Amino acid sequence: MQEGKVVSVNISPEKGKKKTAVGSGELITNFGLKGDGHSGNWHRQVSLLAMESIEKMQRAGLSVMCGSFAENITTSGIDLVSIPIGRLIRIGDLIVLRVTQIGKTCHERCAIYYQAGDCVMPKEGIFAEVLKGGEIKVSDNIIIDGI
């Protein structure tokens, strides 16, 4: 079992844009994060990226923060890429996500890629669908069973 924390909750009304930290938000069952352009009836309703990945890019000299990689949920203490597809992620007392994709193909190079020559989201970000919604906030516990 892995345990970690929510470091940041981030939204943007448009897909593919840096997201703004909002402190808390509402995850809607079978939809995603309320107010976020990435939400909808598909397999990538929410995205997660570890703070450890962001810190790696900061050490490489980039001025990036939570939301810079367009992730909805920034985590700490969880090895996200080790979570198999189909595994459940529990956040707080109510929320249940199911991992649907690890990494992604970037068809267009983002500003981060051009600034750094690399981007962590395609390799270290994961995507999930919301099986059970609820309020998500900074410092919520995250539990992944069976790892």
C-alpha positions in Angstrom: 0.0 0.0 0.0 1.2 3.5 -0.8 0.1 6.6 1.1 0.6 10.2 0.2 -1.1 13.6 0.2 -2.7 16.1 -2.1 -0.3 19.0 -2.5 -2.4 21.1 -4.9 -5.8 21.1 -6.8 -5.5 22.8 -10.2 -8.0 23.9 -12.8 -8.1 25.7 -16.2 -11.2 26.3 -18.3 -9.2 25.2 -21.4 -7.4 21.9 -22.3 -3.7 22.0 -22.7 -3.1 25.2 -20.7 -1.3 25.7 -17.4 -3.7 25.3 -14.5 -4.3 27.5 -11.5 -4.1 26.2 -8.0 -7.5 26.6 -6.3 -7.0 24.9 -2.9 -10.1 22.7 -3.2 -12.6 21.6 -5.8 -15.4 19.3 -6.6 -14.7 16.0 -8.3 -17.9 14.9 -10.1 -18.6 11.2 -10.7 -18.0 10.1 -14.3 -17.0 13.6 -15.3 -13.9 15.1 -13.5 -13.0 18.3 -11.7 -15.8 20.9 -11.8 -14.7 24.0 -13.9 -11.9 22.2 -15.6 -11.7 22.0 -19.4 -10.4 18.5 -19.3 -13.5 17.1 -17.6 -16.0 15.1 -19.6 -17.3 11.6 -20.4 -14.0 10.0 -21.3 -11.1 8.1 -19.8 -8.9 11.1 -19.0 -11.2 13.0 -16.6 -8.5 14.0 -14.2 -4.7 14.1 -14.4 -2.2 13.6 -11.6 1.5 14.5 -11.3 3.8 14.0 -8.4 5.4 17.1 -6.7 8.6 15.1 -6.9 8.4 15.3 -10.7 7.9 19.0 -10.6 10.8 19.4 -8.2 13.0 17.5 -10.6 12.2 20.1 -13.3 12.9 22.9 -10.8 16.3 21.4 -10.1 16.9 21.5 -13.9 16.5 25.3 -13.7 12.9 25.7 -14.6 10.5 28.2 -12.9 7.6 25.8 -12.6 5.0 25.1 -9.9 1.9 23.1 -9.3 -0.4 23.3 -12.3 2.4 24.2 -14.7 2.2 20.8 -16.4 -1.6 21.1 -16.7 -2.2 18.5 -14.0 -5.4 18.6 -11.9 -4.0 17.0 -8.8 -0.5 17.4 -7.6 0.5 14.6 -5.2 3.3 13.9 -2.8 4.7 10.6 -1.5 3.1 8.4 -4.2 5.1 6.7 -7.0 2.4 7.4 -9.6 3.9 5.6 -12.6 4.1 2.4 -10.5 0.3 2.3 -10.2 -1.2 -0.2 -12.7 -4.0 0.7 -15.0 -7.3 -0.2 -13.3 -6.0 0.3 -9.8 -8.2 2.4 -7.5 -6.9 5.6 -5.8 -8.7 6.8 -2.7 -8.6 10.4 -1.7 -10.0 11.7 1.6 -13.0 9.9 3.0 -15.1 9.7 -0.2 -13.3 10.1 -3.5 -12.4 7.0 -5.6 -10.5 7.3 -8.9 -9.5 4.5 -11.3 -6.3 4.8 -13.2 -6.9 4.6 -16.9 -3.7 5.8 -18.5 0.0 6.2 -17.6 1.7 9.0 -19.5 0.6 10.4 -22.8 1.8 11.3 -26.2 2.3 15.0 -26.7 1.3 15.8 -30.3 2.3 19.4 -29.9 5.3 20.6 -28.0 4.2 22.7 -25.0 6.0 25.8 -23.7 7.6 23.7 -21.0 9.2 21.4 -23.6 10.7 24.4 -25.4 11.9 25.9 -22.2 13.5 22.8 -20.8 14.0 20.5 -23.8 11.8 17.9 -21.9 8.5 17.6 -20.1 7.6 15.2 -17.3 3.9 14.9 -17.9 4.1 12.5 -20.9 6.3 10.1 -18.9 5.3 10.7 -15.2 1.8 11.9 -15.2 -1.2 9.6 -14.9 -4.9 9.9 -15.8 -8.0 8.6 -14.1 -11.7 8.5 -14.2 -13.9 9.5 -11.2 -15.8 6.6 -9.8 -17.0 8.4 -6.7 -16.9 12.1 -6.5 -16.7 14.6 -3.6 -14.7 17.6 -2.4 -11.0 17.4 -2.8 -8.6 19.7 -1.0 -5.0 20.3 -0.2 -3.7 17.9 2.5 -6.2 15.2 1.8 -4.8 11.7 2.3 -4.3 9.5 -0.8 -4.2 5.7 -0.5 -3.4 3.2 -3.2 -4.1 -0.4 -2.0 -2.1 -3.4 -3.2 1.1 -1.7 -4.1 
